[in-house]
């Protein structure tokens, strides 16, 4: 059964804005390494783009982008198209023209578990796009799909209305219900790392300042000689 849902519960703009400037790594750490970061195969087309927005989810048939065109027509400013293309990279699902439409209508970006094309043109647009691959061949437009349903993208579950954070390291997805708590913890992580960085620049090591020596106390490690 294919489903197209027009009405979803989006987080308010202030909640989404709390993730602006937060690294995807800090957001991932703030969720306790709960595997909410997409796998390394989902890469930015331009490595230094930043992405923060609300997930509008799409389930597309492999190699077909008809449902993606429909999703673009439904998307609101600040939405991120998160597309489950089943990891298919035998054809591109979208290219420069579709990205131009998204950018002109205020979308925050695109994340697709599949291939895109027009890499150079998309990178020059400075529009955040993350994909599993690049392929020159265009897609079909004949199969149905679903919009605003539960999907899997980059090896993790994504729900409509989740908050999507991307940068040069990749993409992390925050469940909407956890957004406020995760943003607070991620900011605390950033602040803590700033303090640690100052100490590291003075010559300390992470082993010393993070207490990693305690981990060795419970491990079966033979120490030869004397620590100094």
C-alpha angles and dihedrals in degrees: 000000000000117000134195114192118189099183119063133160106253123190115247119264094251091057092050091047092059087072094055109119095009114128116241087234093058091047090050092049090049089063092058095253087294092163093257092135117094118243121270092260091076101082135174116253088216109031098215100050119118124216131193123157150108121289119247100184126216131188108200130186112246110277095001126106104180091109091049091059088052091049092053089054089053100042123110128215110283094028122130116211104227106190128194102206092166089250090286113161100167091102135013118259095200144358145182098312095053090046090051089055091049093049093047090053095050101255114160096223149294132267116187133179090213140048134303132189137213090057096170094047093048092048090051090052091061087223110145110247126165121188144163094235151340126249131167098216118097126233135248124254106208111085128083125234141172136265128204097009131123109284142170118235125172091356097303134093118257126191128196108268096027115136116249121206122185140170139143091306095056139259132319124187123209120201107239094235091057098043101107094046094044093049091051093050092045092053090049088052091052091049092048092050090051090057092046091049091058091054092046090052087056090057105267121133129230087239089063103039097041097049094240089149087076090064090064092057091073096041129091096244125147110218115204119198126356128308111235 
